[in-house]
Amino acid sequence: MNGDFYELKAKINDYNNIYLEHDIVYTGRGGFLGRLLYGFNDGIVIKKDNITIEGNNHTIDANGKVRIFEIKGKNVTLKNITFKNGYANDFGGAIRNEEGQINLINCKFINNTAKENGNDISNTPESEIKIENCEFSQNNDKYPILNYGKLKIYYEEKDSIQSIAIGGKIEYIKCKTHLNILNVETNKNTNENHYLTVQLLDENNKPIVGKPIELGENHISITNNNGEAIFIHKTDNPGSVLLPIKYDGDFSNYYPSKTLNIELTTKIDKQHINSKDDEKPLNDNTQTHIRKAPFHAYNGEEPFMFVSYSHLDAEEVFKDLKVFNDYGVKIWYDEGIIASSEWPEVISNKIKSCSLFVVFISDNSIESPNVRNEINFALSKKKPFIAIHLEDCELKYGLDLSMVSKQGILKHSLNTYDEYLFACDVAFKSNNFYLFNNK
């Protein structure tokens, strides 16, 4: 006999250690009113910390009607569960991690669907997920996982590789490795950029070369134990790479030992191997890969809009940009891939040649040095300027003074999306960009 969502919700409310004795199926009991009262559209909400659900290889089936879990608690462990037929109108068909911390162990995700992206999981900023030996949905062209927080993936065997998503189809493998520092070079012009020539060593202290990791050929990104994204560039030394990293501390803490011990998640991006278009921006000190860009940035000769934003806001910003682009507005923006050393010059040239500068304002973008630099550079060039405020936040670092006379759209205070688009249309028209009416 199966249980239903009401039964599971009651157990979660009453206990911290839950053992499933049978499958759980969403039955629709209570109809629309039941979903409204119990919040099942957003999934069973878990706010408690230190809770474990042992699935005993049972299935939680949402019948294609609702999301399964929305998690806000810390140290939530989900083990040996099959998540099936979850559905969300936006992101995260099976699980939405809303500033929670989840441990997923030996779980399967089958036929989950999100209307926007992240069929199985949406991991929001300030959220963390650790995944061990899990399988994900491959039921359509959307990505199984949409990640803006911290994501660590472990597998029992090196050849157990799953294709998931963080803005590109990435392969993750479990590898117990550390970096052997061969050389430290400080940029001669600034004190900000340091270059480490390193080797990625396996647990037997042997350089990792050959498939599936080819350090001399593939573009590989790693995340250090501070959660900072680092991009590795290839060098001519087999088994070693040149690693540019910004570090405010003293490298002598690392260099004498010759070893930088880092917990790694190694990611091989198939889309960018041997690609001439792989040198794109890393705007924020966040995950290297983000949600897949909805369209290619405009690179023609006609008037275009330059858009500045924080990668942490990409989920919301990309939805807006897609709408603007669909209405025919030509937009240049950072598509969210890796930056090259020439990237600051690219940004500079695009801002200088744009006909309108638009910035999406949020706490994330205000804290981003790159977004602040883009704002200040656009203002110095006296570019037509519009700020779209995603949330009510304090303008710090002198932005309150520099932007005081600039046109703004308070998206967060508007009641409907139609009102927001109308406000954008009015603002854009003054700079000869049109949403609803052609010239």
Buried (B, 14 or more C-beta within 10 A) or exposed (E): EEBBBBEBBEBBEEEEEBEBEEBBBBBBEBEEEBBEEBBBBBBBBBBBEEBBBBBEEBBBBBBBBBBBBBBBBBBBBBBBBBBBBBBBEBBBBBBBBBBBBBBBBBBBBBBBBBEBBBBBBBBBBBBBBBBBBBBBBBBEEBBBBBBBBBBBBBBEEEEEBBEBBBBBBBBBBBBEBBBBBBEBEEEEEEEEBBBBBBBBBBEEEEBBBEEBBBBBEBBBBBBBEEBBBBBBBBBEBEBBBBBBBEBEEEBEEBBEEEBBEBEBBBBBBBBBEEEEEBBBBBBBBBBBBBBBBBBEBBEEEEBBBBBBBBBBBBBBBBBBBBBBBEBEBBBBBBBBBBBBEEBBEBBBEBBEBBBBBBBBBBBBBBBBEBBBBBBBBBBEBEBBBBBBBBBEBEBEBEBEEBBEEBBBBBBBEBEEEEEBBBBBBEBBBEBEBBBEEEE
